[in-house]
Amino acid sequence: MYTVSVSRSFVAQHFLTVPDPGPEGELHSHRFTVSVRFKGPELGEYGYLVDIDAVIEALETTVGEFRDRTLNELPAFDGKNPSAEHLSRIVGDRLLEELTPEPATRLEVRVREDDVAWVSHERSL
């Protein structure tokens, strides 16, 4: 199995909308690091799992949507608690709108929130 990973960091703000969120219910910032990992058993015609330059460009475009923004105000989070878990899935959705990652067969998006924790969302391609 081959794996290609690309990461980008950005700062964004949010406040949690769950019952009794404690201090996380107040507007605050995090430094998020998004790592995308494409996996697959075979390489393409030119010996690549994915074109790393294309992944870098697509990820930069994708995180640019969230950089220096309040997640709660973005349409992607409408009606959703702006958790890191939701962010990981939404980043994957947006990334795949920008990129056709052939011949990769899996995508994992990890979101690290500051230096405290990370979450991930994984899907078949």
Buried (B, 14 or more C-beta within 10 A) or exposed (E): EBEBEBBBEBEBBBBBBEEEEEEEEEEEEBEBBBBBBBBBEEEEEEEBBBBEEBBBBBBBBBBEBBBEBBBBEBEBBEEBBBBBBBBBBBBBBBBBEBBEBBBBBBBBBBBBBEEEEBBBBBEEB
